[in-house]
Amino acid sequence: MIKTSEPTAGTLDMPFRARSYGKAELALMYLPHITPSSARRAFSEWIDFHPELRHLLTDSGLTPYSKRYTPAQVRLIVSVLGEP
């Protein structure tokens, strides 16, 4: 086994960063064991379960047609759901 001093993507050593994420990309971080489309739908249901979060995301510019979450929207999501 080769060990490196730098963590690789997907390891627990990598801190979570609030950056722009595609909807499926962020959903898969929370639900890694299902398909991207299923993760995106389930994640949207999680958000809908928190009406205050859905309201804040809508106020921040998120629409049903948005393809990505902005860093500010990711911070809102993490503040309610926790880090993935």
Contacts in CASP RR format, 6 or more apart in sequence:
PFRMAT RR
TARGET T0000
AUTHOR 0000-0000-0000
METHOD contacts of the structure
MODEL  1
MIKTSEPTAGTLDMPFRARSYGKAELALMYLPHITPSSARRAFSEWIDFH
PELRHLLTDSGLTPYSKRYTPAQVRLIVSVLGEP
7 13 0 8 1.000
7 14 0 8 1.000
8 14 0 8 1.000
16 78 0 8 1.000
16 83 0 8 1.000
16 84 0 8 1.000
18 71 0 8 1.000
18 74 0 8 1.000
18 75 0 8 1.000
18 78 0 8 1.000
19 71 0 8 1.000
19 74 0 8 1.000
20 68 0 8 1.000
20 69 0 8 1.000
20 70 0 8 1.000
20 71 0 8 1.000
20 74 0 8 1.000
21 29 0 8 1.000
21 68 0 8 1.000
21 69 0 8 1.000
21 74 0 8 1.000
22 67 0 8 1.000
22 68 0 8 1.000
22 69 0 8 1.000
23 40 0 8 1.000
23 43 0 8 1.000
23 44 0 8 1.000
23 66 0 8 1.000
23 67 0 8 1.000
23 68 0 8 1.000
23 69 0 8 1.000
24 36 0 8 1.000
24 37 0 8 1.000
24 39 0 8 1.000
24 40 0 8 1.000
26 43 0 8 1.000
26 69 0 8 1.000
26 74 0 8 1.000
26 77 0 8 1.000
26 84 0 8 1.000
27 36 0 8 1.000
27 39 0 8 1.000
27 40 0 8 1.000
27 42 0 8 1.000
27 43 0 8 1.000
27 44 0 8 1.000
28 36 0 8 1.000
28 39 0 8 1.000
29 84 0 8 1.000
30 39 0 8 1.000
30 43 0 8 1.000
30 46 0 8 1.000
30 81 0 8 1.000
30 84 0 8 1.000
31 38 0 8 1.000
31 39 0 8 1.000
31 42 0 8 1.000
31 43 0 8 1.000
32 39 0 8 1.000
34 42 0 8 1.000
46 81 0 8 1.000
47 53 0 8 1.000
47 54 0 8 1.000
47 57 0 8 1.000
47 77 0 8 1.000
48 54 0 8 1.000
50 80 0 8 1.000
50 81 0 8 1.000
52 80 0 8 1.000
53 76 0 8 1.000
53 77 0 8 1.000
53 80 0 8 1.000
53 81 0 8 1.000
56 76 0 8 1.000
57 73 0 8 1.000
57 76 0 8 1.000
57 77 0 8 1.000
60 70 0 8 1.000
60 72 0 8 1.000
60 73 0 8 1.000
60 76 0 8 1.000
61 73 0 8 1.000
62 69 0 8 1.000
62 73 0 8 1.000
69 77 0 8 1.000
END
